[in-house]
Amino acid sequence: MRLPLEDLHGSLADPLLDAMTFLNEATTRYPDAVSFAPGRPYEGFFEPEDVPAHLDRFLAHLADRGLDRDAVRTALFQYGPTKGVIADLVARTLANDEGLAVAPESLVLTVGAQEGMLLTLRALCAGPDDVLLVSSPCYVGVTGAARLLDLTTRPVPEGPDGGPDPEAVREAARAVRAEGRRPRALYVVPDFANPSGTSMPVGARTRLLAVAAEEGVLVIEDNPYGFFARTPGLRPTLKALDRDGRVVYLGSFAKTCFPGARLGYVVADQEVAGPGGRRGLLADELARLKSMTTVNTPALSQAVIGGMLLAHDCRLRAANAAATAHYAAGMDTLLRELDRHFPASERRRLGVSWNRPDGGFFAVLTVPFTADETAMERCAREYGVLWTPMAPFYPAGGGERRLRLSISSLTQAQIIDGVAKLAAFIGS
Ligand SMILES: Cc1ncc(COP(=O)(O)O)c(C=O)c1O
């Protein structure tokens, strides 16, 4: 039996869906190369023995809450509630770390933020006339999820300060309306965005929310990196600034705990009014969709992350102090080494420039050549350093001469070595 690709779902012919796999494969093909490619956390903070300790702590917590052995057995081994079992701990963490008052009922625990994205897009976009606005460059996880759901996306360029320019959001929303379609929601990563590394200033956040309200657009805030801010509280989340329930908030434990747990969540506190007076929260509607996708998020993952939250009194910023310092030092080293290898005169001569994120995992380098997969392969093969081409992050084209550098999985020594190799490649 041979299945023609064109008879399968259209997304399968879209190169977007290969972007992640290609990078993972390249990393395995060049195991000795310094890899600025993956946005994975640094493994030096992970100890295998910690996993059973976290699990034990969570089981003790269940017992403390009065669950007997049979109830604990059911909680751990059985199918569980679709919305999850650690919403109370996640709500406490959001209150402690982000100043967000979230009712546990408005939370859905998901299989990574990725599932949260898929459920949110499915629930919010009612039909083919609904358009998702996305900042450009944009995380491929959301453009990919939209592609799977046959949703139309409309890119909104990032402004010079980071994040989508609020006025550009207004223009895009109006343009969509002028076509007779509905600009349903805007997807945005306001803190240390993937791939650009930039963070929206507070003023731009309030302006963005005002524009969204004026244009009747919902906001999907994805915040996997905000916990790593050097100065907590400097830039409140959109959700914290949201006064009219416009923001659906996606969280992930992939970077603050560990990605192997595949645990994320959605804060969906919007009320949904149904016919016949049926009312509930958007979280309940997401759970209904989830019951037909992953049924429920694995209890074991929730138990381990729950134990981890308990170990740190539901304070992930404090728990991640060493990781935050590690990533901040990595970013400082990256920017310092770029400065060292490309002094101002060299930058001008070669046509090289980069942005200066004040934290997070990513920075973007503009180079004088097409930074595509072929260039990346040559750089890995001949110079021993890997990076990520930016073009796949631009839904409507662009970014051909840009590459993303991620410091997250590297040591300082590797970053120093990697920038030297990259500089040699760029100068070649
Ligand atoms: C912006 C953004 N959102 C979501 C995710 C994925 O989160 P999760 O691993 O929880 O699915 C990532 C991972 O790299 C990301 O960069």
The ligand as a Gaussian input file, in Angstrom:
#p B3LYP/6-31G(d) Opt

LIG

0 1
 C        7.576000      29.772000      23.405000
 C        7.440000      28.343000      23.789000
 N        6.241000      27.873000      24.127000
 C        6.070000      26.591000      24.472000
 C        7.123000      25.708000      24.488000
 C        6.870000      24.243000      24.759000
 O        6.543000      24.001000      26.035000
 P        6.272000      22.505000      26.481000
 O        7.570000      21.776000      26.446000
 O        5.723000      22.685000      27.860000
 O        5.281000      21.891000      25.545000
 C        8.396000      26.148000      24.164000
 C        9.513000      25.208000      24.169000
 O       10.568000      25.397000      23.675000
 C        8.556000      27.502000      23.799000
 O        9.755000      27.990000      23.459000

